[in-house]
Amino acid sequence: MSQEPPSSGSANQIRSGPEIVADFVSALTNDPKLDKSTVEAIESLFQDKRLSPTNLLKLLEEARGKTSI
C-alpha cells in the first residue's frame, strides 16, 4: 500500500503553538455567548505576551470578585 503525499490543504498544515493560540483567542472574541470584558482581558494578556496559566487564573479570580454579590 502506498501512502499519498500530504495535500496542500490547511487541514494538514503544521502550525506553531502561538498560531494555534492566536486562532483560539480570535475565536473567543467572535463568540457572543462569552463575557466581553473577560474575553478582552484574555486578548490583552495574549497581545502583551503575558498569557500564562497563572495570569489567566488571576484574571478569572478578579472577574469573579467583581461579579460576586
Phi and psi in radians as a Rosetta constraint file:
Dihedral C 1 N 2 CA 2 C 2 CIRCULARHARMONIC -1.771 0.35
Dihedral N 2 CA 2 C 2 N 3 CIRCULARHARMONIC 2.576 0.35
Dihedral C 2 N 3 CA 3 C 3 CIRCULARHARMONIC -1.634 0.35
Dihedral N 3 CA 3 C 3 N 4 CIRCULARHARMONIC 2.455 0.35
Dihedral C 3 N 4 CA 4 C 4 CIRCULARHARMONIC -1.388 0.35
Dihedral N 4 CA 4 C 4 N 5 CIRCULARHARMONIC 2.513 0.35
Dihedral C 4 N 5 CA 5 C 5 CIRCULARHARMONIC -1.162 0.35
Dihedral N 5 CA 5 C 5 N 6 CIRCULARHARMONIC 2.647 0.35
Dihedral C 5 N 6 CA 6 C 6 CIRCULARHARMONIC -1.039 0.35
Dihedral N 6 CA 6 C 6 N 7 CIRCULARHARMONIC 2.425 0.35
Dihedral C 6 N 7 CA 7 C 7 CIRCULARHARMONIC -1.347 0.35
Dihedral N 7 CA 7 C 7 N 8 CIRCULARHARMONIC 2.878 0.35
Dihedral C 7 N 8 CA 8 C 8 CIRCULARHARMONIC -1.487 0.35
Dihedral N 8 CA 8 C 8 N 9 CIRCULARHARMONIC 0.128 0.35
Dihedral C 8 N 9 CA 9 C 9 CIRCULARHARMONIC -1.173 0.35
Dihedral N 9 CA 9 C 9 N 10 CIRCULARHARMONIC 2.704 0.35
Dihedral C 9 N 10 CA 10 C 10 CIRCULARHARMONIC -1.183 0.35
Dihedral N 10 CA 10 C 10 N 11 CIRCULARHARMONIC -0.328 0.35
Dihedral C 10 N 11 CA 11 C 11 CIRCULARHARMONIC -1.143 0.35
Dihedral N 11 CA 11 C 11 N 12 CIRCULARHARMONIC -0.499 0.35
Dihedral C 11 N 12 CA 12 C 12 CIRCULARHARMONIC -1.750 0.35
Dihedral N 12 CA 12 C 12 N 13 CIRCULARHARMONIC 0.041 0.35
Dihedral C 12 N 13 CA 13 C 13 CIRCULARHARMONIC -1.295 0.35
Dihedral N 13 CA 13 C 13 N 14 CIRCULARHARMONIC 2.305 0.35
Dihedral C 13 N 14 CA 14 C 14 CIRCULARHARMONIC -1.482 0.35
Dihedral N 14 CA 14 C 14 N 15 CIRCULARHARMONIC 2.227 0.35
Dihedral C 14 N 15 CA 15 C 15 CIRCULARHARMONIC -2.115 0.35
Dihedral N 15 CA 15 C 15 N 16 CIRCULARHARMONIC 2.695 0.35
Dihedral C 15 N 16 CA 16 C 16 CIRCULARHARMONIC -1.377 0.35
Dihedral N 16 CA 16 C 16 N 17 CIRCULARHARMONIC 2.842 0.35
Dihedral C 16 N 17 CA 17 C 17 CIRCULARHARMONIC -0.965 0.35
Dihedral N 17 CA 17 C 17 N 18 CIRCULARHARMONIC -0.858 0.35
Dihedral C 17 N 18 CA 18 C 18 CIRCULARHARMONIC -1.037 0.35
Dihedral N 18 CA 18 C 18 N 19 CIRCULARHARMONIC -0.590 0.35
Dihedral C 18 N 19 CA 19 C 19 CIRCULARHARMONIC -1.164 0.35
Dihedral N 19 CA 19 C 19 N 20 CIRCULARHARMONIC -0.710 0.35
Dihedral C 19 N 20 CA 20 C 20 CIRCULARHARMONIC -1.150 0.35
Dihedral N 20 CA 20 C 20 N 21 CIRCULARHARMONIC -0.763 0.35
Dihedral C 20 N 21 CA 21 C 21 CIRCULARHARMONIC -1.142 0.35
Dihedral N 21 CA 21 C 21 N 22 CIRCULARHARMONIC -0.691 0.35
Dihedral C 21 N 22 CA 22 C 22 CIRCULARHARMONIC -1.060 0.35
Dihedral N 22 CA 22 C 22 N 23 CIRCULARHARMONIC -0.741 0.35
Dihedral C 22 N 23 CA 23 C 23 CIRCULARHARMONIC -1.124 0.35
Dihedral N 23 CA 23 C 23 N 24 CIRCULARHARMONIC -0.693 0.35
Dihedral C 23 N 24 CA 24 C 24 CIRCULARHARMONIC -1.113 0.35
Dihedral N 24 CA 24 C 24 N 25 CIRCULARHARMONIC -0.800 0.35
Dihedral C 24 N 25 CA 25 C 25 CIRCULARHARMONIC -1.107 0.35
Dihedral N 25 CA 25 C 25 N 26 CIRCULARHARMONIC -0.695 0.35
Dihedral C 25 N 26 CA 26 C 26 CIRCULARHARMONIC -1.083 0.35
Dihedral N 26 CA 26 C 26 N 27 CIRCULARHARMONIC -0.705 0.35
Dihedral C 26 N 27 CA 27 C 27 CIRCULARHARMONIC -1.132 0.35
Dihedral N 27 CA 27 C 27 N 28 CIRCULARHARMONIC -0.639 0.35
Dihedral C 27 N 28 CA 28 C 28 CIRCULARHARMONIC -1.071 0.35
Dihedral N 28 CA 28 C 28 N 29 CIRCULARHARMONIC -0.739 0.35
Dihedral C 28 N 29 CA 29 C 29 CIRCULARHARMONIC -1.161 0.35
Dihedral N 29 CA 29 C 29 N 30 CIRCULARHARMONIC -0.392 0.35
Dihedral C 29 N 30 CA 30 C 30 CIRCULARHARMONIC -1.666 0.35
Dihedral N 30 CA 30 C 30 N 31 CIRCULARHARMONIC 0.087 0.35
Dihedral C 30 N 31 CA 31 C 31 CIRCULARHARMONIC -1.728 0.35
Dihedral N 31 CA 31 C 31 N 32 CIRCULARHARMONIC 1.874 0.35
Dihedral C 31 N 32 CA 32 C 32 CIRCULARHARMONIC -1.195 0.35
Dihedral N 32 CA 32 C 32 N 33 CIRCULARHARMONIC -0.232 0.35
Dihedral C 32 N 33 CA 33 C 33 CIRCULARHARMONIC -1.360 0.35
Dihedral N 33 CA 33 C 33 N 34 CIRCULARHARMONIC -0.308 0.35
Dihedral C 33 N 34 CA 34 C 34 CIRCULARHARMONIC -1.570 0.35
Dihedral N 34 CA 34 C 34 N 35 CIRCULARHARMONIC 2.644 0.35
Dihedral C 34 N 35 CA 35 C 35 CIRCULARHARMONIC -1.103 0.35
Dihedral N 35 CA 35 C 35 N 36 CIRCULARHARMONIC 2.108 0.35
Dihedral C 35 N 36 CA 36 C 36 CIRCULARHARMONIC -1.092 0.35
Dihedral N 36 CA 36 C 36 N 37 CIRCULARHARMONIC -0.736 0.35
Dihedral C 36 N 37 CA 37 C 37 CIRCULARHARMONIC -1.178 0.35
Dihedral N 37 CA 37 C 37 N 38 CIRCULARHARMONIC -0.616 0.35
Dihedral C 37 N 38 CA 38 C 38 CIRCULARHARMONIC -1.177 0.35
Dihedral N 38 CA 38 C 38 N 39 CIRCULARHARMONIC -0.782 0.35
Dihedral C 38 N 39 CA 39 C 39 CIRCULARHARMONIC -1.087 0.35
Dihedral N 39 CA 39 C 39 N 40 CIRCULARHARMONIC -0.724 0.35
Dihedral C 39 N 40 CA 40 C 40 CIRCULARHARMONIC -1.098 0.35
Dihedral N 40 CA 40 C 40 N 41 CIRCULARHARMONIC -0.671 0.35
Dihedral C 40 N 41 CA 41 C 41 CIRCULARHARMONIC -1.164 0.35
Dihedral N 41 CA 41 C 41 N 42 CIRCULARHARMONIC -0.711 0.35
Dihedral C 41 N 42 CA 42 C 42 CIRCULARHARMONIC -1.116 0.35
Dihedral N 42 CA 42 C 42 N 43 CIRCULARHARMONIC -0.767 0.35
Dihedral C 42 N 43 CA 43 C 43 CIRCULARHARMONIC -1.075 0.35
Dihedral N 43 CA 43 C 43 N 44 CIRCULARHARMONIC -0.690 0.35
Dihedral C 43 N 44 CA 44 C 44 CIRCULARHARMONIC -1.121 0.35
Dihedral N 44 CA 44 C 44 N 45 CIRCULARHARMONIC -0.767 0.35
Dihedral C 44 N 45 CA 45 C 45 CIRCULARHARMONIC -1.020 0.35
Dihedral N 45 CA 45 C 45 N 46 CIRCULARHARMONIC -0.748 0.35
Dihedral C 45 N 46 CA 46 C 46 CIRCULARHARMONIC -1.135 0.35
Dihedral N 46 CA 46 C 46 N 47 CIRCULARHARMONIC -0.799 0.35
Dihedral C 46 N 47 CA 47 C 47 CIRCULARHARMONIC -1.126 0.35
Dihedral N 47 CA 47 C 47 N 48 CIRCULARHARMONIC -0.582 0.35
Dihedral C 47 N 48 CA 48 C 48 CIRCULARHARMONIC -1.453 0.35
Dihedral N 48 CA 48 C 48 N 49 CIRCULARHARMONIC 0.074 0.35
Dihedral C 48 N 49 CA 49 C 49 CIRCULARHARMONIC 1.012 0.35
Dihedral N 49 CA 49 C 49 N 50 CIRCULARHARMONIC 0.647 0.35
Dihedral C 49 N 50 CA 50 C 50 CIRCULARHARMONIC -2.079 0.35
Dihedral N 50 CA 50 C 50 N 51 CIRCULARHARMONIC 0.191 0.35
Dihedral C 50 N 51 CA 51 C 51 CIRCULARHARMONIC -1.333 0.35
Dihedral N 51 CA 51 C 51 N 52 CIRCULARHARMONIC 1.911 0.35
Dihedral C 51 N 52 CA 52 C 52 CIRCULARHARMONIC -2.476 0.35
Dihedral N 52 CA 52 C 52 N 53 CIRCULARHARMONIC 2.851 0.35
Dihedral C 52 N 53 CA 53 C 53 CIRCULARHARMONIC -0.976 0.35
Dihedral N 53 CA 53 C 53 N 54 CIRCULARHARMONIC -0.739 0.35
Dihedral C 53 N 54 CA 54 C 54 CIRCULARHARMONIC -1.124 0.35
Dihedral N 54 CA 54 C 54 N 55 CIRCULARHARMONIC -0.842 0.35
Dihedral C 54 N 55 CA 55 C 55 CIRCULARHARMONIC -1.145 0.35
Dihedral N 55 CA 55 C 55 N 56 CIRCULARHARMONIC -0.623 0.35
Dihedral C 55 N 56 CA 56 C 56 CIRCULARHARMONIC -1.167 0.35
Dihedral N 56 CA 56 C 56 N 57 CIRCULARHARMONIC -0.739 0.35
Dihedral C 56 N 57 CA 57 C 57 CIRCULARHARMONIC -1.098 0.35
Dihedral N 57 CA 57 C 57 N 58 CIRCULARHARMONIC -0.727 0.35
Dihedral C 57 N 58 CA 58 C 58 CIRCULARHARMONIC -1.062 0.35
Dihedral N 58 CA 58 C 58 N 59 CIRCULARHARMONIC -0.768 0.35
Dihedral C 58 N 59 CA 59 C 59 CIRCULARHARMONIC -1.043 0.35
Dihedral N 59 CA 59 C 59 N 60 CIRCULARHARMONIC -0.793 0.35
Dihedral C 59 N 60 CA 60 C 60 CIRCULARHARMONIC -1.192 0.35
Dihedral N 60 CA 60 C 60 N 61 CIRCULARHARMONIC -0.645 0.35
Dihedral C 60 N 61 CA 61 C 61 CIRCULARHARMONIC -1.099 0.35
Dihedral N 61 CA 61 C 61 N 62 CIRCULARHARMONIC -0.738 0.35
Dihedral C 61 N 62 CA 62 C 62 CIRCULARHARMONIC -1.094 0.35
Dihedral N 62 CA 62 C 62 N 63 CIRCULARHARMONIC -0.733 0.35
Dihedral C 62 N 63 CA 63 C 63 CIRCULARHARMONIC -1.109 0.35
Dihedral N 63 CA 63 C 63 N 64 CIRCULARHARMONIC -0.709 0.35
Dihedral C 63 N 64 CA 64 C 64 CIRCULARHARMONIC -1.136 0.35
Dihedral N 64 CA 64 C 64 N 65 CIRCULARHARMONIC -0.691 0.35
Dihedral C 64 N 65 CA 65 C 65 CIRCULARHARMONIC -1.106 0.35
Dihedral N 65 CA 65 C 65 N 66 CIRCULARHARMONIC -0.621 0.35
Dihedral C 65 N 66 CA 66 C 66 CIRCULARHARMONIC -1.290 0.35
Dihedral N 66 CA 66 C 66 N 67 CIRCULARHARMONIC -0.497 0.35
Dihedral C 66 N 67 CA 67 C 67 CIRCULARHARMONIC -1.710 0.35
Dihedral N 67 CA 67 C 67 N 68 CIRCULARHARMONIC -0.109 0.35
Dihedral C 67 N 68 CA 68 C 68 CIRCULARHARMONIC -1.302 0.35
Dihedral N 68 CA 68 C 68 N 69 CIRCULARHARMONIC 2.761 0.35
